[in-house]
């Protein structure tokens, strides 16, 4: 199930992480997950 979510996030938001440091990479991944969850909430109430 996790693989499906990762695949969906990569398809909709892109697979590249552009940050250089691990703290910023983590922040970018958390934000991508938050945006994905918001989009799902709006699309499927």
N, C-alpha and C positions, 0 to 999 in steps of 0.2 A: 504494500500500500504506500509506503514511503517513496518507493521508486516512482510511482505514478505521480505523486505530488511534485517531486523533484523535476520530472520530465515536463510537467505542465508549467512549472515556474520557468524553466529554461525556454520553453516554446513561447510563452507570452512576454517574458521580461528580458530575455537574452541570457546566454550562458556565461558571458565574460564578467569577471570581477576586476574592476579597473584600479582598485586601491593598491597601494604598495605595502603598507605596514599591516601586520596581522590585526591590530585593533580596528583599523579602518575597513579591512576586509570583512571582519566580523560585523561591524556596523552596517556595511552595505548589504550583507546577506540577511541581516535581521530586517532591514528596511524593505528588501525585496519580498520577504515573507509577509510582512505587514501589508504591503501593497496588494499582494496576491490575495490575502484574506479579506481585505476591504473590497476588492473587485468581486470576489465570490459572494460576499454579503450583499452587495448592491445588486448583483445579477440574479441571485437566487435567495430572495428574502424569506 
